[in-house]
Every structure is written in structure tokens, then in C-alpha cells.
């Protein structure tokens, strides 16, 4: 019974993230909400977390706390009528994994790779001096 509730909550959260992705593209959404929505969606889709998943318990706590809090914050910033439209469009949208989704995953991977490379160069510069 508890497992079904978790699965249902995860499906609802996934639907909300898809609605936020659609809201990011809507010009009627305030820019602050758009920027935060992009950050929340990028974090939700990113394979890299603040706390790595291989760390027992804590690795998944950041996903269970940060993503829902981010979604809740962005939802408060989006006008209700626009949010309702985006939720409806997300409900009727095709399955994820479209070309745009793959491009977004590639962009997120390149971003994290760049951050990793810059961090390594920075650390190497400190060690060398």
C-alpha cells in the first residue's frame, strides 16, 4: 500500500516537472519563475546530484526534498491560469524521450562536464603552485 502511494506521488511529481518544462517556454510566465523552473527541471533531469546517490540514504534524500521544494516554489510563482494550461498540455503530451529531451540531456551533460573540467583545472593550478 505504501509503495503504491510512493509510485503515485512520483508520477504526480513527474507530471508537474513536465508542466514546468512547458511553462518555461510560455512568454506570459514571469522571468524569475522561468529561470527557477529551468533550474529545477535541469536538476531533476541531471544525472549529477548535490549528494551522490551511492551515499546510503543521504544520496536519495536530496532528490526527495530539493526537487519537490523547487517545484512547489516555482508553482507559486506561475499564474494559476497558465499553470492549469501547462498541466493540461503535459497530461496530453507524448511520452518523454523526444528529440528535445535528448538535446536537453546532452546540454545538461555538457554543462556538468564543463564544470568538472574547470574544477579539475582550478585544483591542478592550486596544486602546481
N, C-alpha and C positions, 0 to 999 in steps of 0.2 A: 504494500500500500504506500509506504513512504517513498519507495523507488519510483512509483508512478507519479507521485507529486513532484519529485525532482525532475523527472523527464518532462512533465508538463510545464514546469517553471522554466526549464532550459529552452523548450520550444517557444514559449512566450518571449523570453529574452532574445532569442534568435530573431523572432519576428520584429521585435522592437528595434534591434540593430539594423535590420533591413529597412525599416521605416525611416530610421535616422539617416541611413545612406541616401535614401530618396530625398529627404528633407534638405540634405547638404546641397542638392542641386537646385532647389527651389529659390528663385530670387526674392520671394517675399519673406524668407526667413532672415532674421537679423544676423549680421555678420558674426557677432560673438557666438551665437548658437551654432552657426555653420562651422566655425573654427573648432569649437569644442566637440561638435558632432564628428568632425573628421578625425580628431584625436582619439575619441572613444572608439569609433569604428576601426581605426588603424590599430589601436591596442587590442581590440577584440580579435582582429584578423591576424595580428602579428604572431609569428611563432616564437618570438622572444618576449619574455615576461620580466618584470622587475625582480621577482624572486623566481629562479628557475624551478620548473616542475619536478625535477628529480629530488629536490629537498623535501623530505617527508612532511606531509600536512601543510606546511607553510607555502610550499610551491603552488598549491591549488587555492589557498585562501585568498591570494591577491586577485585571482580571477573571479572568485565567488563574491568578493567585496568591491573591488575597484570598478569592474565593468557595470554591475547594477547601479552603483552610486553615480557613475558617469552618465549612464543612460537616464537615470532619474533627474539629474541636473539639467541635461540638455532638453529633456521633455518639458521641464518647467519654463525654459526659455523660448520654446517654439509656440506660436499662437495655436490655440486649440483647433480651429477650423483647418489649418494647414496640416497639423499633426494627424487629424482624422483622415484627410485625403491621402497622406503618405502611408498611413496604416492600411487603408483600403487598397491602395496600389501595391503595397508589399504583400498583402494577402493574395492578390491575384497575379503577382509576378511569377515568372517561370522559376524553375529550380536554380539555386546558386551554381556557380561553376561556369558562368558565361565568359565570353572573351573579356569583358570589362573586369570581371572578378579575377581572372588570371593576370591581367595587366596590373590591377591593384596589388595583388600578391607579389608580383615582380617588383613593383615600385617600393613596396614595404621592405622586401628583401634587400634591394639595392641601398635603401636608406640605412638599414641596420648594418649592412656590410660596410658602408662608408663610415659610419660612426665607429665601428670596430677597428677599421684600418687607421683612422685618425687617432684613436685612443692608443693603439699599438705604437704608432709613430711618436706620439707625445711621450709615452712611457720610455721608449727607446732613447729619445732625446735626453730625458732626465737621467737615465742610467749611464749614457755615454759621457755626460758632462761631469 
